[in-house]
């Protein structure tokens, strides 16, 4: 029997990106300049039209001075993250 992992919460991830950007008072243009990503890409991610690549999220984490694991921890919102079983 195969046990599938829970679905990642991409909504929580994109909302955290929006929160971090807003907390710094940055526009899409400013974040684009700090990441070398296209403004359109940032909008697409924040609006949930695309997830983005690992390379994209790596650039975002550096620009936002936020550890990548903290950003990606949002994917497990609503379920227990891997390795945290209660024995």
C-alpha positions in Angstrom: 0.0 0.0 0.0 1.4 3.4 -1.0 0.8 6.3 1.4 0.8 9.6 -0.3 2.0 12.8 1.4 -0.5 15.5 2.2 -1.0 18.2 -0.4 1.3 21.2 0.1 -0.4 24.5 1.1 0.7 26.7 -1.8 -1.8 29.3 -0.7 0.0 29.7 2.6 3.4 30.0 0.8 2.2 32.7 -1.6 0.5 34.6 1.3 3.8 34.5 3.2 5.6 36.0 0.2 3.0 38.8 0.0 3.3 39.4 3.7 7.1 39.6 3.7 7.1 41.9 0.7 4.4 44.2 2.2 6.2 44.2 5.6 9.2 45.7 3.8 7.1 48.2 1.9 8.4 46.9 -1.4 6.6 47.1 -4.7 6.8 44.3 -7.2 9.3 46.4 -9.1 11.6 46.7 -6.1 11.5 42.9 -5.3 12.1 42.2 -9.0 15.2 44.4 -8.9 16.5 42.7 -5.8 16.0 39.2 -7.2 16.6 39.7 -11.0 13.2 38.1 -11.5 10.5 39.4 -13.8 7.8 41.6 -12.2 5.3 39.5 -14.0 6.7 36.3 -12.4 6.3 37.8 -8.9 2.7 38.8 -9.6 1.9 35.4 -11.0 3.3 33.7 -7.8 1.5 36.0 -5.4 -1.7 35.6 -7.3 -1.4 31.8 -7.3 -1.2 31.4 -11.1 2.2 29.7 -10.8 4.3 28.1 -8.0 7.7 29.2 -9.2 10.9 27.1 -9.3 13.3 26.3 -6.5 15.7 28.8 -8.1 13.0 31.5 -7.9 12.3 30.8 -4.2 16.0 30.7 -3.5 16.3 34.2 -5.0 13.3 35.4 -3.0 14.6 34.0 0.3 17.9 35.9 -0.2 16.2 39.1 -1.2 13.8 38.9 1.7 16.6 37.8 4.1 14.4 34.9 5.2 15.6 31.3 5.5 14.3 29.1 2.7 13.2 26.5 5.2 11.0 29.1 7.0 9.4 30.0 3.7 8.9 26.4 2.7 7.6 25.5 6.2 4.4 27.2 5.1 3.8 24.3 2.6 3.0 22.1 5.6 0.5 24.4 7.2 -2.5 22.3 8.3 -0.6 19.1 8.6 2.4 17.6 10.4 5.7 18.4 8.7 7.9 15.4 7.8 10.0 14.0 10.6 7.8 15.3 13.3 5.9 12.2 14.2 4.5 11.8 17.7 5.6 8.4 19.0 
